[in-house]
């Protein structure tokens, strides 16, 4: 499934929901503050997982859809040369899959038009069974035999709420980021990685684009 970047039709789309991430950096990932900062290790391996509660792409509903973006990047992510792949829930319709791929490829404006500039290799989108769960302070997504991730919020200093980051410039996240620790495993031969007790966080995003 490929989206044609030369298709210049106008688009209106919006999406709201949960975004959670986990990568190979220690808490907190330097690149989450700025892509110009150097990540831990030789490469940065990680993912962004999305559950869209409500959304619309032209006349296509995006309500209750899931997509995972798995990536490999240099330790200085600002240098570009990222490789990434999209996993789309098989419960989506062909029209929804096309809409999600169009949005996350950055070809229809919005925050992903910024991140797509850093991607040098976009692997073929994969349509797979997914199980997503939002259990308050813990978020999980499982693609049987391929990918699994679980993150848990970090308790705050007051012993009541969770540790949060706010007032930080970020094009894809919502205004408040809840810090977490995560465990992920991706068995793909090209982008395979396994991490545990590393950087994670989540937020509730809201994107709205008229192009």
C-alpha atoms as one frame of an Amber mdcrd trajectory, in Angstrom:
protein
   0.000   0.000   0.000   1.627   3.241  -1.145   0.449   6.828  -1.098   1.219
   8.970  -4.156   3.000  12.157  -2.983   2.228  13.825  -6.311  -1.504  13.722
  -5.689  -2.293  17.386  -4.974  -5.970  17.225  -3.992  -6.937  19.354  -1.016
  -7.543  17.623   2.295  -9.267  18.385   5.566  -8.571  16.103   8.461  -8.491
  15.962  12.235  -7.616  13.401  14.871  -7.705  13.194  18.667  -6.476  10.422
  20.899  -3.646   8.805  22.815   0.012   8.796  21.774   2.551   6.740  23.684
   6.202   6.089  22.938   9.177   4.043  24.076  12.749   4.091  22.820  16.232
   2.825  23.637  17.267   5.960  25.563  17.364   6.204  29.310  14.807   8.403
  31.033  14.439  11.117  29.636  15.245  10.772  25.897  17.362  13.828  24.953
  15.711  13.979  21.515  12.312  14.451  23.129  13.572  17.856  24.249  15.295
  18.589  20.918  16.251  16.476  17.896  19.598  18.298  17.975  20.498  16.611
  21.273  22.402  13.314  21.188  20.519  10.156  22.133  21.970   7.351  24.248
  23.705   4.429  22.511  24.792   3.890  18.911  21.317   4.355  17.394  17.874
   5.372  18.610  15.354   2.542  18.230  11.769   3.101  19.226   8.130   3.639
  18.380   5.164   5.949  18.548   1.835   4.170  19.060  -1.520   5.847  18.464
  -5.097   5.136  19.377  -7.348   7.632  17.609 -10.518   8.109  19.637 -12.128
  10.414  17.090 -11.086  11.758  13.717 -12.048  12.465  10.143 -10.036  12.440
   6.897 -12.154  14.102   4.210 -15.272  11.891   4.365 -13.557   8.929   6.075
 -14.075   8.359   9.807 -10.932   7.564  11.806 -12.790   6.795  15.031 -11.306
   3.998  17.147  -8.347   3.243  14.849  -4.800   2.186  15.764  -1.424   2.694
  14.115   2.154   2.102  15.281   5.210   3.861  13.835   8.456   1.950  14.476
  11.717   3.712  13.672  15.503   3.527  13.649  17.464   6.800  13.685  20.983
   8.146  14.238  21.839   9.270  17.757  21.399  12.857  16.562  17.926  12.563
  15.067  18.131  16.032  13.506  20.650  14.621  11.006  17.840  12.666   9.357
  18.442   9.280   7.740  15.598   7.650   9.675  14.105   4.339   8.604  10.521
   3.664   9.665   7.547   1.407   9.095   3.820   1.808   9.738   1.739  -0.978
  11.287  -1.983  -0.447  10.739  -4.701  -2.394  12.545  -6.360  -4.977  10.295
  -9.712  -3.920  11.797  -9.547  -0.752   9.685 -11.175  -0.456   6.273  -9.111
   0.106   3.102 -10.227   3.760   3.081  -9.111   4.207   6.698  -5.762   2.583
   5.954  -5.186   4.929   3.042  -6.121   7.912   5.228  -3.777   6.885   8.047
  -0.893   6.278   5.670  -1.535   9.647   4.018  -1.487  11.460   7.373   1.535
   9.730   8.890   3.581   9.987   5.701   3.301  13.771   6.062   1.857  14.250
   2.567  -1.331  15.930   3.804   0.131  18.564   6.118   0.072  18.687   9.888
   2.737  17.565  12.369   3.876  14.587  10.303   4.870  16.852   7.430   7.608
  18.057   9.814   8.804  14.617  10.939   8.695  13.141   7.441  11.583  15.416
   6.434  13.902  13.288   8.556  12.868   9.944   7.002  15.136   8.602   4.264
  13.589   5.125   3.988   9.897   4.393   4.455   9.253   0.644   4.487   6.053
  -0.845   3.127   3.046  -0.407   5.406   1.927  -3.610   7.110  -1.680  -4.422
   7.953  -1.742  -6.614  11.054  -3.925  -7.715  13.971  -3.472  -5.414  16.973
  -4.569  -5.434  20.584  -4.510  -2.014  22.253  -5.220  -1.444  25.950  -5.355
   1.762  27.986  -5.333   0.822  31.658  -4.982   4.280  33.184  -1.283   4.471
  34.121  -0.302   1.600  31.813  -0.616   1.497  28.015   0.010  -1.594  25.886
  -0.081  -2.588  22.241   0.545  -6.090  20.907   0.994  -7.306  17.333   1.245
 -11.099  17.736   4.648 -12.481  16.807   5.975  -9.109  15.629   5.771  -6.311
  18.174   4.782  -5.750  21.772   5.115  -2.757  24.045   4.001  -1.748  27.529
   4.661   1.502  29.346   3.912   2.515  32.944   3.708   6.057  34.286   6.404
   7.325  36.667   4.983   8.468  40.043   5.345  12.154  40.853   7.108  13.651
  43.855   3.832  14.256  45.697   3.124  10.520  45.785  -0.320  11.135  44.347
  -0.095  12.162  40.686   2.355  11.186  37.960   5.521  12.969  36.848   4.710
  15.260  33.927   6.391  17.570  31.422   4.582  20.644  30.139   5.330  23.782
  28.125   7.723  21.815  25.904   7.733  22.390  22.147   6.720  19.177  20.377
   4.830  18.890  17.109   3.032  15.564  17.641   2.336  15.351  21.382  -0.353
  17.080  23.381   0.493  19.877  25.846   1.101  17.616  28.879   3.456  14.624
  28.629   3.264  11.965  31.346   6.666  10.419  31.979   6.883   6.635  31.995
   9.188   3.665  31.676   8.692   1.133  28.936   9.465  -2.315  27.638   9.269
  -3.102  23.913  10.269  -5.887  21.555  10.216  -5.743  17.760  11.258  -8.906
  15.931  11.441  -7.444  12.406  14.669  -8.357  10.597  15.291  -4.770   9.445
  14.210  -2.724  12.474  14.369  -5.309  15.256  15.133  -4.177  18.796  14.433
  -5.030  22.413  14.450  -2.540  25.306  13.400  -2.632  28.933  13.012   0.005
  31.648  13.832   2.810  29.198  12.395   6.185  28.171   8.655   6.271  27.641
   5.835   8.767  27.942   2.318   9.451  26.770   0.034  12.363  25.985  -3.359
  13.113  24.481  -2.997  14.795  21.100  -5.324  16.897  18.965  -4.477  17.612
  15.318  -6.546  19.684  12.900  -5.478  20.387   9.316  -6.994  22.157   6.333
  -4.833  21.934   3.224
